[in-house]
Amino acid sequence: MRKAVLFIAMSLDGYIADKRGGVDWLVGQDSDTENVDSYSEFVKDVDTVIMGWNTYDQIVTELSPSEWVYEDLTSYVITHKKLPPKNNIFFTDKAPAEIVKELKSRDGKNIWICGGASIVGQLAKDDLIDEYQISVIPTILGAGIRLFGTEHCEIKLKLLSTRNYNGITELIYSHR
């Protein structure tokens, strides 16, 4: 069965973006140190990505305006904007839980929960995230967009693996 997997990075104090919504701090401690390409390893088992409008907008306007970086994946953007699909990107106003349940019932590879915090929060609250893959970046932001807000219920997890490089610690958890 397909799994819904949160694959995301956060600061040591739990933020996924700074107070301006920026992510330029998502780097290791040394610029001349080689990093591990966790993304390429992760995406081999994924065929679908889910994100909110703010995440989508940041990708297409700031992070990669010249090309859609997830062209090999089916993308679902959760938004209230009525937009036609384009290049395997589907815009929908369905609830995140509804989309994930629908996708899990179909054949395919894993489903990547890309962000943002609101989407993650709704899916965590509905207990629909099967695996949490979180990279902790060696930065304390002090403010910004929290990965997990205060509205979440308790979810007990089991640590599956850890890896660290260049000051970054990758944590992979599943449900207990």
ChimeraX commands (.cxc) that place a marker at each C-alpha (Angstrom):
marker #1 position 0.00,0.00,0.00 radius 0.5
marker #1 position 1.14,3.53,-0.73 radius 0.5
marker #1 position 2.45,5.62,2.14 radius 0.5
marker #1 position 2.03,9.34,2.71 radius 0.5
marker #1 position 5.49,10.60,3.65 radius 0.5
marker #1 position 6.37,14.00,5.04 radius 0.5
marker #1 position 9.81,14.88,3.65 radius 0.5
marker #1 position 10.81,18.31,4.86 radius 0.5
marker #1 position 13.55,20.36,6.53 radius 0.5
marker #1 position 13.20,22.51,9.61 radius 0.5
marker #1 position 15.37,24.68,11.80 radius 0.5
marker #1 position 16.59,23.37,15.13 radius 0.5
marker #1 position 13.77,25.31,16.79 radius 0.5
marker #1 position 11.06,23.83,14.55 radius 0.5
marker #1 position 10.50,26.34,11.73 radius 0.5
marker #1 position 10.18,25.49,8.03 radius 0.5
marker #1 position 10.49,29.10,6.89 radius 0.5
marker #1 position 11.72,32.33,8.42 radius 0.5
marker #1 position 9.36,35.17,9.36 radius 0.5
marker #1 position 9.40,36.45,5.75 radius 0.5
marker #1 position 8.62,32.96,4.45 radius 0.5
marker #1 position 12.20,32.56,3.21 radius 0.5
marker #1 position 14.15,29.33,3.06 radius 0.5
marker #1 position 17.64,30.57,2.14 radius 0.5
marker #1 position 18.88,29.29,5.53 radius 0.5
marker #1 position 18.34,25.65,4.45 radius 0.5
marker #1 position 22.04,24.83,4.28 radius 0.5
marker #1 position 24.56,22.88,6.30 radius 0.5
marker #1 position 27.16,24.39,8.58 radius 0.5
marker #1 position 30.02,24.51,6.05 radius 0.5
marker #1 position 29.58,25.75,2.49 radius 0.5
marker #1 position 32.60,23.80,1.22 radius 0.5
marker #1 position 31.50,20.46,2.74 radius 0.5
marker #1 position 29.82,17.90,0.49 radius 0.5
marker #1 position 26.18,17.22,1.31 radius 0.5
marker #1 position 24.28,13.96,0.98 radius 0.5
marker #1 position 21.62,13.98,-1.76 radius 0.5
marker #1 position 18.74,12.71,0.37 radius 0.5
marker #1 position 16.18,14.06,-2.07 radius 0.5
marker #1 position 17.29,11.85,-4.96 radius 0.5
marker #1 position 17.21,8.80,-2.69 radius 0.5
marker #1 position 13.78,9.73,-1.34 radius 0.5
marker #1 position 12.08,10.57,-4.65 radius 0.5
marker #1 position 12.90,7.16,-6.20 radius 0.5
marker #1 position 9.96,5.75,-4.21 radius 0.5
marker #1 position 7.57,8.65,-4.90 radius 0.5
marker #1 position 5.26,9.39,-7.82 radius 0.5
marker #1 position 2.98,12.04,-6.30 radius 0.5
marker #1 position 3.57,15.30,-4.45 radius 0.5
marker #1 position 1.04,17.32,-2.44 radius 0.5
marker #1 position 1.55,20.94,-1.46 radius 0.5
marker #1 position -0.36,24.06,-0.55 radius 0.5
marker #1 position -0.61,27.19,-2.67 radius 0.5
marker #1 position 2.10,29.12,-0.78 radius 0.5
marker #1 position 4.62,26.32,-1.30 radius 0.5
marker #1 position 3.71,26.07,-4.99 radius 0.5
marker #1 position 3.90,29.85,-5.44 radius 0.5
marker #1 position 7.31,30.03,-3.75 radius 0.5
marker #1 position 8.65,27.30,-6.04 radius 0.5
marker #1 position 7.42,28.89,-9.28 radius 0.5
marker #1 position 8.24,32.50,-8.39 radius 0.5
marker #1 position 11.45,32.24,-6.31 radius 0.5
marker #1 position 13.07,28.83,-6.09 radius 0.5
marker #1 position 12.68,27.56,-9.67 radius 0.5
marker #1 position 10.82,30.06,-11.87 radius 0.5
marker #1 position 12.19,28.73,-15.16 radius 0.5
marker #1 position 11.19,25.06,-14.76 radius 0.5
marker #1 position 8.83,22.92,-12.71 radius 0.5
marker #1 position 11.20,20.91,-10.53 radius 0.5
marker #1 position 8.73,18.06,-9.98 radius 0.5
marker #1 position 7.95,17.35,-13.63 radius 0.5
marker #1 position 8.38,13.58,-13.14 radius 0.5
marker #1 position 5.75,13.56,-10.38 radius 0.5
marker #1 position 2.01,14.06,-10.39 radius 0.5
marker #1 position 1.50,17.25,-8.37 radius 0.5
marker #1 position -1.54,18.30,-6.39 radius 0.5
marker #1 position -1.71,21.91,-5.25 radius 0.5
marker #1 position -4.35,22.59,-2.62 radius 0.5
marker #1 position -5.83,26.01,-3.25 radius 0.5
marker #1 position -9.13,27.87,-3.46 radius 0.5
marker #1 position -8.04,29.36,-6.79 radius 0.5
marker #1 position -9.84,27.82,-9.75 radius 0.5
marker #1 position -7.03,26.94,-12.14 radius 0.5
marker #1 position -6.91,24.37,-14.95 radius 0.5
marker #1 position -4.40,21.53,-14.71 radius 0.5
marker #1 position -1.09,22.03,-16.48 radius 0.5
marker #1 position 1.87,19.71,-17.08 radius 0.5
marker #1 position 0.69,17.07,-14.60 radius 0.5
marker #1 position -0.06,19.70,-11.94 radius 0.5
marker #1 position -3.60,19.59,-10.59 radius 0.5
marker #1 position -5.11,22.44,-8.59 radius 0.5
marker #1 position -7.81,21.39,-6.15 radius 0.5
marker #1 position -9.84,22.78,-3.30 radius 0.5
marker #1 position -10.41,19.34,-1.75 radius 0.5
marker #1 position -9.37,18.84,1.85 radius 0.5
marker #1 position -5.85,17.37,2.22 radius 0.5
marker #1 position -7.29,14.32,4.03 radius 0.5
marker #1 position -9.68,13.63,1.16 radius 0.5
marker #1 position -6.89,13.80,-1.41 radius 0.5
marker #1 position -4.54,11.55,0.58 radius 0.5
marker #1 position -7.25,8.94,1.24 radius 0.5
marker #1 position -8.16,8.95,-2.44 radius 0.5
marker #1 position -4.53,8.57,-3.55 radius 0.5
marker #1 position -3.79,5.83,-1.00 radius 0.5
marker #1 position -6.63,3.78,-2.45 radius 0.5
marker #1 position -4.96,3.80,-5.89 radius 0.5
marker #1 position -1.94,1.85,-7.06 radius 0.5
marker #1 position 1.32,3.72,-7.18 radius 0.5
marker #1 position 4.42,4.74,-5.33 radius 0.5
marker #1 position 4.55,6.83,-2.16 radius 0.5
marker #1 position 2.89,10.20,-1.78 radius 0.5
marker #1 position 5.16,13.06,-0.76 radius 0.5
marker #1 position 3.68,15.62,1.61 radius 0.5
marker #1 position 5.83,18.59,0.62 radius 0.5
marker #1 position 4.29,21.39,2.65 radius 0.5
marker #1 position 3.34,23.81,3.89 radius 0.5
marker #1 position 2.65,23.80,7.56 radius 0.5
marker #1 position -1.14,24.04,7.20 radius 0.5
marker #1 position -1.30,20.96,4.96 radius 0.5
marker #1 position 1.05,19.05,7.28 radius 0.5
marker #1 position -1.02,20.09,10.31 radius 0.5
marker #1 position -4.29,18.92,8.81 radius 0.5
marker #1 position -2.86,15.57,7.73 radius 0.5
marker #1 position -1.11,14.99,11.07 radius 0.5
marker #1 position -4.31,15.82,12.93 radius 0.5
marker #1 position -6.16,13.25,10.80 radius 0.5
marker #1 position -3.30,10.77,11.37 radius 0.5
marker #1 position -2.70,10.35,7.62 radius 0.5
marker #1 position 1.07,10.76,7.57 radius 0.5
marker #1 position 2.65,7.31,7.61 radius 0.5
marker #1 position 6.28,8.38,7.80 radius 0.5
marker #1 position 8.04,11.55,8.92 radius 0.5
marker #1 position 11.38,12.27,7.25 radius 0.5
marker #1 position 12.67,15.49,8.79 radius 0.5
marker #1 position 16.05,17.09,8.23 radius 0.5
marker #1 position 17.07,19.34,11.11 radius 0.5
marker #1 position 19.17,22.26,9.86 radius 0.5
marker #1 position 21.81,23.73,12.20 radius 0.5
marker #1 position 20.07,27.09,12.47 radius 0.5
marker #1 position 17.89,28.66,15.15 radius 0.5
marker #1 position 15.45,31.11,13.55 radius 0.5
marker #1 position 13.57,32.31,16.63 radius 0.5
marker #1 position 10.44,33.04,14.58 radius 0.5
marker #1 position 8.77,32.05,11.35 radius 0.5
marker #1 position 6.43,29.33,10.13 radius 0.5
marker #1 position 6.36,26.40,12.56 radius 0.5
marker #1 position 6.26,22.90,11.15 radius 0.5
marker #1 position 3.98,21.71,13.95 radius 0.5
marker #1 position 1.65,24.25,15.47 radius 0.5
marker #1 position -0.24,23.98,18.72 radius 0.5
marker #1 position -3.43,22.41,17.30 radius 0.5
marker #1 position -1.96,18.94,16.91 radius 0.5
marker #1 position -2.89,15.90,18.88 radius 0.5
marker #1 position -0.27,13.59,20.29 radius 0.5
marker #1 position 1.20,11.13,17.78 radius 0.5
marker #1 position 3.57,8.50,19.11 radius 0.5
marker #1 position 6.41,7.72,16.70 radius 0.5
marker #1 position 9.12,5.11,16.34 radius 0.5
marker #1 position 12.59,6.19,15.21 radius 0.5
marker #1 position 13.60,4.17,12.15 radius 0.5
marker #1 position 16.91,5.79,11.30 radius 0.5
marker #1 position 19.17,8.80,11.67 radius 0.5
marker #1 position 21.94,10.18,9.52 radius 0.5
marker #1 position 24.01,13.30,9.88 radius 0.5
marker #1 position 26.30,15.25,7.60 radius 0.5
marker #1 position 27.50,18.84,7.47 radius 0.5
marker #1 position 25.65,19.65,10.72 radius 0.5
marker #1 position 22.31,18.42,9.31 radius 0.5
marker #1 position 20.56,15.57,11.11 radius 0.5
marker #1 position 18.03,13.50,9.18 radius 0.5
marker #1 position 15.41,11.73,11.26 radius 0.5
marker #1 position 12.99,9.12,9.92 radius 0.5
marker #1 position 10.01,8.07,12.01 radius 0.5
marker #1 position 6.97,5.87,11.55 radius 0.5
marker #1 position 4.00,5.24,13.81 radius 0.5
marker #1 position 4.51,3.07,16.87 radius 0.5
marker link #1:1,2 radius 0.2
marker link #1:2,3 radius 0.2
marker link #1:3,4 radius 0.2
marker link #1:4,5 radius 0.2
marker link #1:5,6 radius 0.2
marker link #1:6,7 radius 0.2
marker link #1:7,8 radius 0.2
marker link #1:8,9 radius 0.2
marker link #1:9,10 radius 0.2
marker link #1:10,11 radius 0.2
marker link #1:11,12 radius 0.2
marker link #1:12,13 radius 0.2
marker link #1:13,14 radius 0.2
marker link #1:14,15 radius 0.2
marker link #1:15,16 radius 0.2
marker link #1:16,17 radius 0.2
marker link #1:17,18 radius 0.2
marker link #1:18,19 radius 0.2
marker link #1:19,20 radius 0.2
marker link #1:20,21 radius 0.2
marker link #1:21,22 radius 0.2
marker link #1:22,23 radius 0.2
marker link #1:23,24 radius 0.2
marker link #1:24,25 radius 0.2
marker link #1:25,26 radius 0.2
marker link #1:26,27 radius 0.2
marker link #1:27,28 radius 0.2
marker link #1:28,29 radius 0.2
marker link #1:29,30 radius 0.2
marker link #1:30,31 radius 0.2
marker link #1:31,32 radius 0.2
marker link #1:32,33 radius 0.2
marker link #1:33,34 radius 0.2
marker link #1:34,35 radius 0.2
marker link #1:35,36 radius 0.2
marker link #1:36,37 radius 0.2
marker link #1:37,38 radius 0.2
marker link #1:38,39 radius 0.2
marker link #1:39,40 radius 0.2
marker link #1:40,41 radius 0.2
marker link #1:41,42 radius 0.2
marker link #1:42,43 radius 0.2
marker link #1:43,44 radius 0.2
marker link #1:44,45 radius 0.2
marker link #1:45,46 radius 0.2
marker link #1:46,47 radius 0.2
marker link #1:47,48 radius 0.2
marker link #1:48,49 radius 0.2
marker link #1:49,50 radius 0.2
marker link #1:50,51 radius 0.2
marker link #1:51,52 radius 0.2
marker link #1:52,53 radius 0.2
marker link #1:53,54 radius 0.2
marker link #1:54,55 radius 0.2
marker link #1:55,56 radius 0.2
marker link #1:56,57 radius 0.2
marker link #1:57,58 radius 0.2
marker link #1:58,59 radius 0.2
marker link #1:59,60 radius 0.2
marker link #1:60,61 radius 0.2
marker link #1:61,62 radius 0.2
marker link #1:62,63 radius 0.2
marker link #1:63,64 radius 0.2
marker link #1:64,65 radius 0.2
marker link #1:65,66 radius 0.2
marker link #1:66,67 radius 0.2
marker link #1:67,68 radius 0.2
marker link #1:68,69 radius 0.2
marker link #1:69,70 radius 0.2
marker link #1:70,71 radius 0.2
marker link #1:71,72 radius 0.2
marker link #1:72,73 radius 0.2
marker link #1:73,74 radius 0.2
marker link #1:74,75 radius 0.2
marker link #1:75,76 radius 0.2
marker link #1:76,77 radius 0.2
marker link #1:77,78 radius 0.2
marker link #1:78,79 radius 0.2
marker link #1:79,80 radius 0.2
marker link #1:80,81 radius 0.2
marker link #1:81,82 radius 0.2
marker link #1:82,83 radius 0.2
marker link #1:83,84 radius 0.2
marker link #1:84,85 radius 0.2
marker link #1:85,86 radius 0.2
marker link #1:86,87 radius 0.2
marker link #1:87,88 radius 0.2
marker link #1:88,89 radius 0.2
marker link #1:89,90 radius 0.2
marker link #1:90,91 radius 0.2
marker link #1:91,92 radius 0.2
marker link #1:92,93 radius 0.2
marker link #1:93,94 radius 0.2
marker link #1:94,95 radius 0.2
marker link #1:95,96 radius 0.2
marker link #1:96,97 radius 0.2
marker link #1:97,98 radius 0.2
marker link #1:98,99 radius 0.2
marker link #1:99,100 radius 0.2
marker link #1:100,101 radius 0.2
marker link #1:101,102 radius 0.2
marker link #1:102,103 radius 0.2
marker link #1:103,104 radius 0.2
marker link #1:104,105 radius 0.2
marker link #1:105,106 radius 0.2
marker link #1:106,107 radius 0.2
marker link #1:107,108 radius 0.2
marker link #1:108,109 radius 0.2
marker link #1:109,110 radius 0.2
marker link #1:110,111 radius 0.2
marker link #1:111,112 radius 0.2
marker link #1:112,113 radius 0.2
marker link #1:113,114 radius 0.2
marker link #1:114,115 radius 0.2
marker link #1:115,116 radius 0.2
marker link #1:116,117 radius 0.2
marker link #1:117,118 radius 0.2
marker link #1:118,119 radius 0.2
marker link #1:119,120 radius 0.2
marker link #1:120,121 radius 0.2
marker link #1:121,122 radius 0.2
marker link #1:122,123 radius 0.2
marker link #1:123,124 radius 0.2
marker link #1:124,125 radius 0.2
marker link #1:125,126 radius 0.2
marker link #1:126,127 radius 0.2
marker link #1:127,128 radius 0.2
marker link #1:128,129 radius 0.2
marker link #1:129,130 radius 0.2
marker link #1:130,131 radius 0.2
marker link #1:131,132 radius 0.2
marker link #1:132,133 radius 0.2
marker link #1:133,134 radius 0.2
marker link #1:134,135 radius 0.2
marker link #1:135,136 radius 0.2
marker link #1:136,137 radius 0.2
marker link #1:137,138 radius 0.2
marker link #1:138,139 radius 0.2
marker link #1:139,140 radius 0.2
marker link #1:140,141 radius 0.2
marker link #1:141,142 radius 0.2
marker link #1:142,143 radius 0.2
marker link #1:143,144 radius 0.2
marker link #1:144,145 radius 0.2
marker link #1:145,146 radius 0.2
marker link #1:146,147 radius 0.2
marker link #1:147,148 radius 0.2
marker link #1:148,149 radius 0.2
marker link #1:149,150 radius 0.2
marker link #1:150,151 radius 0.2
marker link #1:151,152 radius 0.2
marker link #1:152,153 radius 0.2
marker link #1:153,154 radius 0.2
marker link #1:154,155 radius 0.2
marker link #1:155,156 radius 0.2
marker link #1:156,157 radius 0.2
marker link #1:157,158 radius 0.2
marker link #1:158,159 radius 0.2
marker link #1:159,160 radius 0.2
marker link #1:160,161 radius 0.2
marker link #1:161,162 radius 0.2
marker link #1:162,163 radius 0.2
marker link #1:163,164 radius 0.2
marker link #1:164,165 radius 0.2
marker link #1:165,166 radius 0.2
marker link #1:166,167 radius 0.2
marker link #1:167,168 radius 0.2
marker link #1:168,169 radius 0.2
marker link #1:169,170 radius 0.2
marker link #1:170,171 radius 0.2
marker link #1:171,172 radius 0.2
marker link #1:172,173 radius 0.2
marker link #1:173,174 radius 0.2
marker link #1:174,175 radius 0.2
marker link #1:175,176 radius 0.2
view
